[in-house]
Amino acid sequence: MAIDEQSVARFWDRYIASLQKQGVSQKIARWYVIRAEAYIKAYPGRRVAAHGPEEVTSFLGKLGQQERLEDWQFAQAVGAIQNLWQVAGNPRMGEVDWNYWRELSFRLDTNHATLAREPVSQSGSTEPVSGVRHKEKNNGASRLDKVRASHEAVLERLLIEIRRRHYSIRTEQAYEAWVCRFIAFCGNQCPEGLGAAHVVRFLEDLAVRGNVAASTQSQALNALVFFYREVLNESLEELGDFARAKRPKRLPVVLERSEVRRLLQSMEGVSGLMAALLYGTGMRLMECVRLRVQDVDFSYRQLVIRDGKGQKDRVVPLPQRLEEPLREQLARVERLHQEDKESGFGEVFLPDALSKKWPNAPTEWIWQYAFPSGRLSVDPRSGKTRRHHIHENGLQKAVKAAALSAGITKKVNCHCLRHSFATHLLESGYDIRTVQELLGHADVSTTMIYTHVLNRGGRGVASPLDGL
């Protein structure tokens, strides 16, 4: 017995020493030990070195159902189990997607674009505008909060008009914030008493003093035109000329094929699969994270992108080399979904009040997210406990880290994979109308920007220096 106790003590000494090499302080290491012990107690009589990915998935899946556990505490538990496996010498370390559980399992915040929208009730009432507040920084938040408190009625009318037209939640948040900034600029006056002259001064202040980008000024103008026309029933036709911010012509960041190959080779697991899908299909970031099981069509080898930008559906090709990894991902998701249902959960968020039309749909397999979070979340509006999709920030961080690891000296983000998809298709000889449809562009002029790479060196002109 004494020998066993000494063995256990030596094991935990090695465990703590391993944490200290990773930069974990002795005070925090105590919590790692507590979380590792909880994992061991979940599987009594079984050596950690003999565990497989199923044990980790089951334990973390149930741990993620705890509402009071903060995201950082969940990530700490993942780190504790990963270190436990390493010290125990488990030969299957590489089979567990630790990055998914640690970085991609964070819950969506209340104001996330997926959760913030709720349909307007039949009576015309809706939740307070505060439910979809755009995040502000520093003292700007308190300044706009004063505007919201003083003009709550007219701002809720703005919210209703936007939602009646089914604008995206991003547009809703941006328009509401710009109207608040405009009212604050005018000294928190009643907007009904403000006219075109005030709008002109506000827009010129943005361009001259604020030095904002042209797209930012245009967005502010669109928000105010919508507000005056649809909410106040007034026209801003007499705006006239005003100082406009300069609109620079920028080219998209495109990776060469070899750079894409190095980037994807530096990624693995769920984040690697999602990055490969971004490049292989041309999907936008949010289109990828919101992909549902029913949108994957293996028979026709395609993915259906639903309610994309501009409320348009489209079809994109499913790369053949990603079929098997995607099948394995859906198999893992199905097991996780079954465990949720057995625990009394299993619901997923459905947009546009579909859950009222089809009450059983939220728990059906086909509606589940293809890339779900490892954590359950309590919806702040309905109070229901659901499993949402992963937070896009985790994938963004993974792509940037992979670009750094691959030694790519370009500004790499998730969207540049979409740029690379379009450019490489044009290089391969596909016509621009086909690329336009795959990208979901409303106008072919938007797609024309990707032709810049086809005219290398300035419309194919050879430098005279090369002829010397």
C-alpha positions in Angstrom: 0.0 0.0 0.0 2.8 2.4 0.9 4.5 1.6 -2.5 1.3 2.4 -4.3 0.9 5.7 -2.5 4.5 6.6 -3.3 3.9 5.7 -7.0 0.9 8.0 -7.1 2.8 10.8 -5.4 5.7 10.5 -7.9 3.1 10.5 -10.8 1.6 13.8 -9.6 5.0 15.2 -9.0 5.8 14.5 -12.7 2.4 15.9 -13.6 3.0 19.2 -11.8 6.6 19.4 -13.2 5.2 19.1 -16.7 2.7 21.9 -16.1 5.5 24.1 -14.7 7.5 23.6 -18.0 4.5 24.9 -19.8 4.5 28.0 -17.7 1.6 27.1 -15.4 2.1 28.6 -11.9 2.0 26.3 -8.8 -1.2 28.0 -7.6 -3.0 27.3 -10.9 -1.5 23.8 -11.2 -3.6 22.8 -8.1 -6.7 23.3 -10.2 -5.3 21.2 -13.0 -4.7 18.4 -10.6 -8.3 18.7 -9.3 -9.7 18.5 -12.9 -7.4 15.7 -13.8 -8.5 13.7 -10.8 -12.2 14.3 -11.7 -11.4 12.7 -15.1 -9.7 9.7 -13.5 -12.6 9.2 -11.1 -15.0 9.1 -14.1 -13.3 5.8 -15.3 -12.5 3.8 -12.1 -10.3 0.8 -12.5 -9.0 1.9 -16.0 -5.5 3.1 -16.6 -5.2 6.5 -18.3 -2.6 5.1 -20.7 -5.3 2.7 -22.0 -7.9 5.3 -22.7 -9.1 6.3 -26.2 -10.6 9.4 -27.8 -14.1 8.1 -26.8 -13.4 8.6 -23.1 -12.2 12.2 -23.7 -15.2 13.0 -25.9 -17.7 11.5 -23.5 -16.2 13.2 -20.4 -15.8 16.6 -22.0 -19.2 16.4 -23.6 -20.9 15.9 -20.2 -18.6 18.5 -18.7 -19.7 21.0 -21.4 -23.3 20.6 -20.2 -22.6 22.3 -17.0 -24.1 25.8 -17.2 -22.0 27.4 -14.5 -18.7 26.3 -15.8 -17.0 29.3 -17.5 -15.3 28.9 -20.9 -11.8 29.4 -19.4 -12.5 26.7 -16.8 -13.6 24.3 -19.5 -10.4 25.1 -21.5 -8.4 24.5 -18.3 -10.1 21.1 -17.9 -9.0 20.2 -21.5 -5.5 21.2 -20.7 -5.5 19.2 -17.5 -6.6 16.0 -19.3 -4.2 16.6 -22.2 -1.3 16.9 -19.8 -2.6 13.8 -17.9 -2.5 11.7 -21.1 1.0 13.0 -21.9 2.5 12.2 -18.5 0.7 8.8 -18.5 2.3 8.0 -21.8 -1.0 7.4 -23.7 0.0 6.2 -27.2 -3.2 7.7 -28.7 -2.5 11.3 -27.9 -2.6 12.3 -31.6 -6.1 10.8 -32.1 -7.7 13.5 -29.9 -8.4 16.9 -31.4 -7.3 18.9 -28.4 -7.4 22.1 -30.3 -11.1 21.6 -31.0 -11.9 21.1 -27.3 -9.7 23.9 -26.1 -10.1 26.6 -28.8 -13.3 25.8 -30.7 -15.6 24.9 -27.9 -16.3 28.3 -26.5 -20.0 29.3 -26.1 -21.5 32.0 -28.3 -22.1 35.3 -26.5 -25.6 36.8 -26.2 -25.0 39.3 -29.0 -23.5 36.8 -31.5 -25.0 37.1 -35.0 -26.5 33.6 -34.8 -28.4 34.2 -31.5 -29.2 37.9 -31.4 -32.2 37.8 -33.8 -35.7 36.9 -32.7 -38.7 37.3 -34.9 -41.1 40.2 -34.3 -44.3 39.0 -32.6 -47.7 39.4 -34.3 -48.6 42.2 -32.0 -45.7 44.2 -33.5 -43.8 44.3 -30.2 -40.3 43.0 -29.9 -37.6 42.7 -27.4 -35.8 45.9 -26.4 -33.1 47.1 -28.7 -30.6 46.5 -25.9 -30.9 42.8 -26.8 -28.8 43.3 -29.9 -26.4 46.0 -28.9 -23.3 46.5 -31.0 -20.2 46.3 -28.8 -18.6 49.7 -28.2 -15.2 50.5 -26.6 -14.2 52.8 -23.8 -16.4 55.8 -23.1 -18.2 55.5 -26.4 -20.3 52.7 -24.9 -21.6 55.0 -22.1 -22.2 57.8 -24.5 -24.3 55.6 -26.8 -26.1 54.0 -23.9 -27.4 57.4 -22.9 -28.8 57.9 -26.4 -30.4 54.5 -26.2 -32.0 55.3 -22.9 -33.3 58.6 -24.1 -34.7 57.4 -27.5 -35.7 53.8 -26.8 -39.0 54.1 -28.6 -37.7 55.4 -31.9 -34.8 52.9 -31.9 -37.2 50.0 -31.4 -39.2 51.2 -34.4 -35.9 51.1 -36.3 -35.3 47.6 -35.1 -38.8 46.5 -36.2 -38.5 48.0 -39.7 -35.1 46.2 -40.2 -36.4 42.9 -39.0 -39.5 43.1 -41.1 -37.2 43.3 -44.1 -35.2 40.3 -42.9 -31.9 42.2 -43.0 -28.9 40.4 -41.5 -28.1 40.8 -37.8 -24.8 42.5 -38.7 -26.7 45.1 -40.7 -29.1 45.5 -37.8 -26.4 46.1 -35.3 -24.5 48.5 -37.6 -27.5 50.6 -38.5 -28.6 50.9 -34.9 -25.2 51.9 -33.8 -24.8 54.6 -36.6 -28.2 56.1 -35.7 -27.1 56.3 -32.1 -23.8 57.9 -33.0 -25.6 60.5 -35.2 -28.0 61.4 -32.4 -25.1 61.7 -30.0 -23.2 63.9 -32.4 -26.2 66.2 -32.5 -26.2 66.6 -28.8 -28.7 63.9 -28.0 -31.5 65.9 -29.6 -34.8 64.3 -30.7 -34.1 62.9 -34.2 -37.5 64.2 -35.5 -36.1 67.7 -35.3 -32.9 66.9 -37.2 -32.7 67.2 -40.9 -30.4 66.8 -43.9 -28.1 69.6 -42.8 -27.3 67.7 -39.6 -26.7 64.5 -41.6 -24.2 66.4 -43.9 -22.3 67.7 -40.9 -22.1 64.3 -39.3 -20.9 62.6 -42.5 -18.3 65.4 -43.1 -17.1 65.0 -39.5 -16.6 61.3 -40.1 -14.5 61.9 -43.2 -12.5 65.0 -42.1 -12.0 64.6 -38.3 -12.7 60.9 -38.0 -10.7 60.0 -41.1 -12.8 56.9 -41.6 -12.7 54.7 -44.7 -15.1 55.4 -47.6 -17.0 52.2 -46.9 -17.6 53.2 -43.3 -18.9 56.6 -44.4 -21.2 54.9 -47.0 -22.5 52.5 -44.3 -23.3 55.5 -42.0 -25.1 57.2 -44.9 -27.1 54.1 -45.8 -28.2 53.7 -42.1 -29.4 57.3 -41.8 -31.2 57.2 -45.2 -33.0 54.0 -44.1 -33.8 55.6 -40.6 -35.3 58.7 -42.1 -37.2 57.0 -44.9 -38.6 54.0 -43.1 -38.9 55.1 -39.5 -39.4 58.9 -39.6 -41.1 58.9 -43.1 -38.8 61.8 -44.2 -36.6 62.1 -47.3 -32.9 63.0 -47.4 -32.9 63.8 -51.1 -31.7 67.4 -50.5 -28.4 66.2 -49.0 -26.4 67.6 -51.9 -22.6 67.4 -52.0 -20.5 66.8 -48.9 -16.9 65.8 -48.1 -16.6 62.2 -49.0 -13.9 59.8 -47.7 -11.6 58.6 -50.4 -12.3 55.1 -51.5 -9.0 53.2 -52.2 -8.8 50.5 -54.7 -7.5 47.4 -52.9 -6.7 44.0 -54.3 -7.5 40.8 -52.4 -4.8 38.8 -50.7 -4.3 35.6 -52.7 -2.2 32.7 -51.7 -0.3 30.7 -54.2 -1.2 27.0 -54.5 2.1 26.0 -52.7 1.2 28.5 -49.9 -2.3 27.0 -49.5 -0.7 23.6 -49.4 1.7 24.6 -46.6 -1.1 26.4 -44.7 -3.4 23.4 -44.7 -0.5 21.0 -43.8 0.1 23.1 -40.7 -3.5 22.5 -39.5 -5.3 19.4 -38.3 -8.5 18.2 -36.7 -11.7 20.2 -37.0 -10.0 23.5 -37.7 -8.0 21.9 -40.5 -11.1 20.4 -42.1 -12.9 23.7 -41.9 -10.0 25.6 -43.4 -9.8 23.1 -46.3 -13.6 23.6 -46.9 -13.1 27.4 -47.0 -10.5 27.0 -49.8 -12.1 24.0 -51.5 -15.6 25.5 -51.7 -15.1 29.3 -51.6 -17.5 29.5 -48.6 -17.5 32.5 -46.3 -16.4 32.0 -42.7 -19.9 32.2 -41.2 -21.4 30.0 -44.0 -18.9 27.3 -42.9 -19.5 27.4 -39.2 -23.3 27.5 -39.7 -23.3 24.5 -42.0 -25.9 21.9 -41.0 -26.0 18.2 -41.5 -28.8 18.3 -44.1 -26.7 20.8 -46.2 -24.1 18.1 -46.9 -25.0 16.0 -50.0 -22.5 13.2 -50.5 -24.5 11.7 -53.3 -24.2 14.7 -55.5 -20.9 15.7 -53.9 -22.0 19.2 -53.1 -22.8 21.5 -50.2 -25.9 23.7 -50.0 -25.2 27.2 -48.6 -28.5 28.4 -47.2 -29.4 32.0 -46.5 -26.0 33.4 -47.5 -25.2 37.0 -48.0 -28.2 38.7 -49.6 -30.5 36.0 -48.3 -29.5 33.7 -51.2 -29.0 30.0 -51.4 -26.4 28.4 -53.6 -24.6 25.2 -54.2 -20.9 24.6 -54.1 -18.8 21.5 -54.9 -17.7 19.2 -52.1 -14.0 18.3 -52.7 -13.6 14.6 -53.1 -10.6 14.5 -50.8 -12.7 15.9 -48.0 -15.6 13.4 -48.2 -14.1 10.9 -45.8 -13.0 13.5 -43.2 -16.4 15.1 -43.4 -18.2 11.7 -42.9 -16.0 11.1 -39.8 -16.8 14.5 -38.5 -20.6 13.9 -38.9 -20.2 10.5 -37.2 -18.6 12.2 -34.2 -21.3 14.9 -34.2 -24.1 12.2 -34.3 -22.6 10.4 -31.3 -22.4 13.7 -29.4 -26.0 14.5 -30.4 -27.2 11.1 -29.1 -25.5 11.7 -25.8 -27.2 15.1 -25.5 -30.6 13.5 -26.2 -29.9 10.8 -23.6 -29.1 13.6 -21.1 -32.4 15.4 -21.9 -30.9 18.0 -24.3 -30.3 17.8 -28.0 -31.9 21.0 -29.2 -30.4 23.3 -31.8 -31.2 26.9 -32.7 -33.6 27.3 -35.7 -34.0 30.7 -37.4 -37.2 32.5 -38.4 -39.4 30.8 -35.8 -39.1 27.4 -37.6 -39.2 25.7 -34.2 -42.8 26.9 -33.8 -43.7 25.6 -37.3 -42.0 22.3 -36.7 -41.8 21.7 -32.9 -39.7 18.5 -33.3 -37.2 19.9 -35.7 -34.8 21.3 -33.1 -33.9 17.8 -31.9 -33.8 16.2 -35.3 -30.4 15.0 -36.6 -30.6 16.7 -39.9 -30.9 20.2 -38.3 -27.7 19.8 -36.1 -24.7 21.9 -36.9 -21.9 20.1 -38.8 -19.3 21.8 -36.6 -21.0 22.1 -33.1 -19.4 23.6 -30.0 -18.2 21.3 -27.4 -20.3 23.2 -24.9 -24.0 23.6 -24.3 -25.4 27.1 -23.9 -28.4 28.6 -22.3 -30.2 30.8 -24.8 -30.7 34.2 -23.0 -34.1 34.8 -24.7 -35.8 31.4 -24.6 -34.0 30.0 -21.6 -33.5 26.7 -23.5 -30.2 24.8 -23.3 -28.9 24.2 -26.8 -25.7 23.2 -28.6 -24.7 25.9 -31.0 -22.0 25.9 -33.7 -18.4 26.6 -32.8 -17.3 30.2 -32.3 -15.7 31.5 -35.5 -12.9 33.2 -33.5 -11.3 29.8 -32.8 -11.0 29.1 -36.5 -9.7 32.6 -37.2 -7.0 32.1 -34.6 -6.1 28.7 -35.9 -5.7 30.0 -39.5 -3.4 32.8 -38.4 -1.3 30.5 -36.2 -0.9 28.1 -39.1 0.1 30.8 -41.5 2.8 31.9 -39.0 4.0 28.3 -38.6 4.1 27.8 -42.4 6.2 30.9 -42.8 3.8 32.7 -45.1 4.6 36.4 -45.3 1.2 37.6 -46.3 -1.8 38.9 -44.3 -3.6 35.6 -44.1 -7.1 35.2 -42.7 -10.1 33.0 -43.4 -11.4 35.2 -46.2 -8.2 35.0 -48.2 -8.9 31.3 -48.7 -12.1 32.3 -50.5 -10.1 34.8 -52.6 -7.6 32.0 -53.4 -10.4 29.7 -54.4 -11.8 32.2 -56.9 -8.4 33.1 -58.3 -7.3 29.6 -58.8 -10.5 28.6 -60.6 -10.0 31.5 -63.0 -6.3 30.4 -63.5 -7.6 26.9 -64.3 -9.7 28.2 -67.1 -13.2 28.4 -65.6 -15.3 31.2 -66.9 -16.1 34.2 -64.7 -19.9 33.6 -64.6 -19.3 30.1 -63.1 -17.1 31.6 -60.4 -19.6 34.3 -59.8 -22.3 31.7 -59.1 -20.1 29.7 -56.8 -19.2 32.8 -54.8 -22.8 34.0 -54.6 -22.0 37.5 -56.0 -25.0 39.5 -57.2 -23.0 41.3 -59.9 -20.2 39.9 -62.0 -18.3 43.2 -61.5 -17.6 42.0 -57.9 -16.0 38.9 -59.3 -13.9 40.8 -61.7 -11.5 41.8 -59.0 -10.0 38.3 -59.0 -8.8 38.7 -62.6 -5.9 40.8 -61.3 -3.7 37.8 -60.9 -4.3 36.6 -64.5 -2.5 39.8 -65.7 0.7 39.3 -63.7 3.2 42.1 -63.8 0.8 44.8 -65.0 -1.5 43.3 -67.7 1.2 40.8 -68.8 3.8 43.4 -69.6 7.4 42.2 -69.3 9.7 44.5 -67.4 12.5 46.0 -69.6 14.9 45.1 -66.9 14.4 41.4 -67.7 15.4 42.1 -71.3 18.9 43.4 -70.4 
